[in-house]
Amino acid sequence: MTEALRQFNERRRHALGGMADRWRALPRWQRWLGVLAGLAFLYYLPFLGDIPGTNLIIPGLDWFRTDSIAGGSNWAGVLFVCALYVLVAIGLNVVIGLAGLLDLGYVGFYAVGAYSVALFGSTQSPVVQSMQRQFGLSEEWAVAWAVCIPIALAFSLVAGVLLGWPTLRLRGDYLAIVTLGFGEIIRIVAKNSGWAGQAQGVAGIPGPEGPPSADNTVFGLLKIEPWYWLALTVVLLMVLLVRRLEHSRVGRSWLAIREDEDAAAVMGVYPFKFKLWAFAIGAALGGLSGLLFASRSTFIQPETFNVQLSILFVAMVVVGGSGNMAGVALGAFLLAYLPERFRDFSEYRVLAFGLALVLIMLLRPQGLLPSRRRTRELQDRAKEAAVNVA
Amino acid sequence: MLPKQMTSPEDAAPREVLLEVDQVTLRFGGVVALDNLSFQIYKGEIIGLIGPNGAGKTTCFNAMTGVYRPTSGEVRFDGEQVSGRKPHRINRMGIARTFQNIRLFPEMTALENVLVGADSRHHTSVIGALFRLYRVKPGPEELPVVDSTNGLVRFWQQVRRSSAQVFGISRHTLEERAGERKALELLRFVGIADRANDLARNLPYGYQRRLEIARALATEPKLLCLDEPAAGFNPAEKEELLDLIRKIRDRGFTVLLIEHDMRLVMGVTDRIVVLEFGKKIAEGSPAEVRDNPKVIAAYLGEPADAA
């Protein structure tokens, strides 16, 4: 059985590898056209199956929508969550895939971003209310949403540095355990602190148009497409920025550290500095995603940011193919989309999830779309292990 | 510092000391790995560090490159203390090394390996790479070329050239270009440029050894330390390596060579320091060292009647 699956996998890999090579062989303008078409499709996704402006539908495409089944979730809402998770996966990929640091507490940064906008942007948050009393401001006053973005980025960056500073001396599993604890600490602190709204959380979190109200025309409560487009735009922007890092002195240093930290240090790379940067950048991306999540849902509570979410984030990176941005984006999309589309089997959701993880680890430990480097490395380790057995 | 008394007349002028090992003792528990060891390395020479197995060669090397901290005594490089600094600081000071058991970055190409070395002299960090705000006024050879005959393309090239003149080019871009040029030049220098784009793990053994040297040279060291660079080489390859080491010296680098192979060391070094049980037992030109009875005894064992 596994042998047959393996053979199938082998054939599929050949086909896909050929596709990637053919894509690289295309002239530049054709690749640009391809990328533009892809982008247009991404922005079109909320209308999947419809032709906007008409009553016509494209038969077949409708099947992919999550609201095509009875009791299915709002399609644009699911897409919005997918985009959030892709953003998280891209941030976590910097930490796990590029710098090679296993971070199991990533939800902590997600929570820091969400709480930043909640505590500074909502008129109902204890922090804003105490500021109103302190400075004699009106009850309507709160920090503007646009100002909350740099605040959230700064807080999550600082959280990344604060976590990284003492712990990045640890390697491998030890680091994973410490980060796991960090994620829990953030959640428990939020749950037990009066200034963070305790267990009932914070409501009234603003969006781009200000506090939630029925008058918001674009980023409202019911129409979710604009939220998806906003998140998608942020994702695309971040992909560009992370790509810049990957193909620079910084990306090379991360790779060198992942390969051989001691040799890198002797060659003039300061491992601690670059690992800390990887942590901080990953944290900032996680925080940004948390901010979007909080703004969209207008209400957060600490129990949302639990360990399971952290594990799901790591699973997205590992399933998709750590080290490759397209891979982790695919992983994030699938893990957010599939459970929503196949709600009929929601009773078996955990079972199916576990089964899928086991199968992927068996058949494709590099992830669905591995980076070429990562592939070779893992195949090589398998070879080494085989030699040791012999 | 007093000028050293030189043995041979042509060295009468005091030479500049680059690295000084000053009464270094290193103990691991009860084991004395280095015992009150002192020697100097002068600028521009090829110095050999030899000794039988377990004599403390690699330990000495590690004490010099900051891996170990001496129990007493100190190592000075260009007048600054080395011991106790972090490895990347020591590299910045100007000491580069290769490893006895090759330690390349196996998943990176040969070119990228050398680029990591070249990066140690570059300054672009995260902010610079992200936003590219730090602009440098480019020299005329750095400007984008305008060479197309197609009108539209030519116009675009002209726009890019003018904007580079007005806004400058980001330091990131200039450093990437300079690094790549330097890396290619070094790969050519050590003779492995034909496989610049191969992953380091796929290179033949001899290429990997040379790639390590190129990577170390890319950090622009003043002192290059080679830890048994000829291990596993056949005589022809050793001969090529000798040539390469001489060429490196001719470029102005000082070379410290640790080696088992006496012939190789004799053929290339200007001066040799011989260690045995962590002590210096001889120092001098290859000829002097070769005839030194203590050295012969250390390598071949003492004759039974010598006692």
Interface residues (C-beta under 8 A of the other chain):
Chain A: L241 R244 L245 S248 R249 V250 G251 R252 S253 L255 A256 E259 D260 D262 A263 A264 A265 V266 M267 G268 V269 Y270 P271 W277 I281 R373 R376 E377 D380
Chain B: T65 K86 P87 H88 N91 R92 A96 R97 F99 R103 L104 F105 P106 E107 M108 E112 L115 V116 G117 D119 S120 R121 H122 T124 S125 V126 A129 L130 R132 H172 E175 E176 L199 R201 R215 A216 T219
